[in-house]
C-alpha cells in the first residue's frame, strides 16, 4: 500500500505537525484570532488525516480537503472540551480578538469564570467546528472501502460533543476542571447513527 502510494506521502504534513507541537511549547499559550487557531488545528490534527490518506489508498486530490476539515473540526472541538484542563496549564486557545470584543480576559478564563460574552465566543468556535464537520461528512465518499463509515462515526461522535456544549449553554468551564464529556450510551448511539447515515438508502448522506 505504502509502496504504491509513496509519491503521495510527502514530508510536508510531518513538518507542519512538528511546527504545531513547537507552538505549544511556550508558557501562557494563546492564539490571536480564528485564522491562527485554524492553522494550529490543521498542524496538530489536519496533518494526521493527510498522513492516513496514502495508507487508505485514497485519491489525494479529492480527499485532501475533507481530510483536513475533519482533523481541524476534531481539534477545535477538543479545544472546547478541554477549556478547563487547559486553563489549569495556563493555556487559552480561544481567539484573543474574539475574547477582547466580548470584554473577556485571560485571567477570567484561567480562574474558570464564565460569562455571557465568554459563552458567545465558545458558540462561535463551536459553529465553525460544525461547519468543518459538515464539510468532512460531504467529502467522506472520496474514501474507498470502510473509509466513509469511519469518517461518519467520527462526525457523529463529535457532533455529540457539540450538542453537549449547546446543552451546557456553551459554558465549558467548571470548578472541577473536567473536560466536556458524553456518555458511553451516546457514543454507542453515534456509531449506530453513522451506520444508518452511511448505508441506509433513506438517509441524506448516503445519497450524496
N, C-alpha and C positions, 0 to 999 in steps of 0.2 A: 504493500500500500504506500509506504513512505517512498519506496524507490520509484513507483510510477508517478508520484506527485512531487518529487523533490524540487522541481523547478518552481513550484508554487509556494514552498515554505521558505521565506526569506528571513534575514536576521532582524528586520525592522520591528516586528512585534516584540521580540525579546528585548531589543534596545529600548523600546518605548516602555515596556514593563519595568525595566530597571530604573528608568527616569521617574516613573511613578513612585516606586519604592523609595528612591532617594528624596523625593519631595516630602515624604512623611518623616524623614529622619531629622526633624527640627523640633525645637521646643515651641509650644504655643502655636501649633499648626492651624492656619486659616487659609481661606481662598477668597479672592477679591470679588468675583462675580460668577454668574451661572456658566459663562463660557469657560472660565478656568476650571470650574467644577466638572464640566463635561469632558474636558481634556484629561483631567485626573481620572475620571471614571473610565474613559477609554483606555488609559495607560495601565490601570491596575486590573481591569476586568474585560474590556472590549478586546484587548490583545489575546486573552485566553480563547475567545471564540475564533479569532483568526488562526491561532496555532492549531486548533482542532479541525479546521476545515479540510486540510490535506489528508488528515487521518480518516476523515469521513468520506473521502473521495468526492467532495462537493465541487461544484462549478464555482471557482473563486470569484469570477466576475459577477455572478448573480447572487452569491451567498454572502459576500463580504459585508455589504451594508446592513442586512438583517442581523448578522452575527455580531457586529459592533453594537447595534442598537440593543440587542438582548444583554450584552455584557454591561453596557452603560446603565440600562434600567436596573439590573441587579445591584450594581454598585450604589446608585442613587437611593434605592430603597433600603439597602443595608445601612447606608449613612443615616437615613431617617430612623431606622430601627435602633441604631446604636448611639443615638444622640447622648443619652445619659452616661453610658460607659465611656464614650469619647470625652465627654466633659470631665470625667474623673481623671483623664490623662492629659487634660489641658488642651484638647483639640476641639475646634469648632469648624465643621465643614460646610455649614450653611453660608451662602454668599454674603460677604461683608456689606456690599452695597444694598442688598435687599434688606438686611437687618437694620442698617442705618436709616433706610427710608421708613421703617416702622418704629424707630427710636428704641431698638433693642440692642443692648450692649453685650459684649462677650462675657462680661462679669455676671450679667443676669443668667446667661446660659450655664456658665461654669458653676453657678450657685443653684442650678436646676430650677430657676424661677421662670415660669411660663407667663405668657400674656396674650392678649388678643392679637397684637402685632406679630408676636413670635409664631403663633399658630397660622397666621396668614402666610408667612414665609414658608413654613413647613408644607402648607397646602399647595403653594405654587411649585415647589420642588416635586411634590408627590404627583401633581398634574403632569409635569414634564416626564416623570418616570412612566406614568400611564401611557403617554403618547409613544414613548420608546417601546414599551411592551407591545402596543398595538402594531407598531412597525415590524417588530420581530415576528409577531404572530402571522401577519400577512406574508412575510417572507419565508416562513418555515417550509413551504413547498419547494424551495430551492435545494433542500437537502434530500439525499437518497435514503432508502431503507427506513429504519425506525427514527431517523433524524427528526421528522416533523412531530412525532409523538413526544420525543424527549423535550423538544422546544416547547410544545404546548403544555407539558407538565410543569415546566419552569414558569411559563407565563401564568398559568392558573394559580400556582403556589404564590408567586409574588403579587398577583392581584389580590390574593387573600390578605397579604400584609397591608396593601393599600386600603382595603376595606376595613381592616382593624384600625389603621390610623384614622380613618374617617369616623369610625365609631368612638374613638378617643377624642374626637373634635380636634385632631391634629396636635394634641398635647403629648409629645413623646418624651417628656421629661418627668421623672418620678423620683421620689425621695429615696427609693431602694436602689436606684442606679441600674435597674434592669433594662434589657433591650426589649423592644416590642415583639411579642410572640403570638403565634396562633396555635390552636390545639392540635393534637395528633389526629383527631377526627376530621378537622378542617383540612389537614394535609392529605388524608386519605380521599376526602371528597374532591380535592383538587386533582388528584390522579384520575378519579372517575370522570370528572368534567373534561379532562384532557382527552381521554379515550373517546368520549362522545363527540367532542369538538373535532377530533382528527378523523374519525372513521364513520360517524353517522351521516347518512345521506340527507338528513333533515337539518343538520347544523349549518350555520352560515360559513364557518371557517373551512369546513370540508369541501364546500362548493367552490372555494376560491382557487 
